[in-house]
C-alpha cells in the first residue's frame, strides 16, 4: 500500500466532488478520480492544501468497512 501526499492544486480544480453533504458546516471530504485508477482526497475547506492519493481498492475497502461499522470509533 502506498499513499502519496501532494498539493491538491497540482491535480487541477476540475472534477472534485463531495460524495455526500450534510449539515456539518461545510467540513466535507472531496474526492477526485484520477486517470490511472487512483483516487485523490482533500478537505473541502482547504482546496489548496494536501491531497491524499489512494488506490481504488483501498477506497473500496474503507467504504465497505465503514458500512459494516468498522469506522464507528472515529465518531466517538
C-alpha positions as CSV (number, residue, x, y, z in Angstrom):
1,X,0.0,0.0,0.0
2,X,1.4,3.4,-0.9
3,X,-0.1,6.7,-0.2
4,X,1.1,9.8,-1.9
5,X,0.5,13.2,-0.3
6,X,0.8,16.2,-2.6
7,X,-0.7,19.6,-3.1
8,X,-4.3,19.3,-4.3
9,X,-3.6,22.3,-6.6
10,X,-1.2,20.1,-8.7
11,X,-4.3,17.9,-9.6
12,X,-6.3,20.7,-11.0
13,X,-9.6,22.3,-9.9
14,X,-11.9,20.3,-12.0
15,X,-13.8,17.1,-11.2
16,X,-13.5,17.3,-7.4
17,X,-16.8,16.0,-5.9
18,X,-18.4,15.8,-2.5
19,X,-19.8,12.2,-2.4
20,X,-22.2,13.4,0.3
21,X,-23.1,16.6,2.0
22,X,-24.8,17.2,5.3
23,X,-25.3,19.8,7.9
24,X,-21.7,19.7,9.1
25,X,-20.9,23.3,8.3
26,X,-19.0,22.6,5.1
27,X,-16.5,20.2,6.6
28,X,-16.5,17.7,3.8
29,X,-14.1,15.4,2.1
30,X,-13.9,15.8,-1.6
31,X,-12.8,13.0,-4.0
32,X,-11.4,13.1,-7.5
33,X,-10.9,10.0,-9.6
34,X,-7.5,10.1,-11.3
35,X,-6.8,8.8,-14.8
36,X,-4.7,5.9,-13.5
37,X,-7.4,4.4,-11.4
38,X,-6.3,6.0,-8.1
39,X,-8.5,8.4,-6.1
40,X,-7.4,11.7,-4.6
41,X,-9.0,13.0,-1.3
42,X,-8.8,16.5,0.1
43,X,-10.5,18.7,2.7
44,X,-13.2,20.9,1.1
45,X,-12.4,23.8,3.4
46,X,-8.7,23.7,2.2
47,X,-8.8,23.1,-1.5
48,X,-5.2,24.4,-1.8
49,X,-3.9,22.0,0.9
50,X,-2.7,18.5,0.6
51,X,-4.4,15.7,-1.2
52,X,-4.1,12.0,-0.1
53,X,-3.9,9.7,-3.1
54,X,-5.1,6.1,-2.6
55,X,-5.6,3.1,-4.8
56,X,-9.2,2.4,-5.7
57,X,-9.2,-0.9,-3.8
58,X,-8.2,0.9,-0.6
59,X,-11.1,3.3,-1.0
60,X,-13.4,0.4,-1.6
61,X,-12.2,-1.4,1.5
62,X,-12.7,1.7,3.6
63,X,-16.2,2.2,2.3
64,X,-17.1,-1.5,2.9
65,X,-15.6,-1.3,6.4
66,X,-17.4,1.9,7.2
67,X,-20.7,0.5,6.1
68,X,-20.1,-2.5,8.3
69,X,-19.5,-0.2,11.3
70,X,-15.7,-0.7,11.4
71,X,-15.1,3.1,11.4
72,X,-17.6,4.0,14.1
73,X,-14.8,4.6,16.6
74,X,-14.0,7.7,14.5
75,X,-17.2,9.3,15.7
76,X,-16.8,8.8,19.4
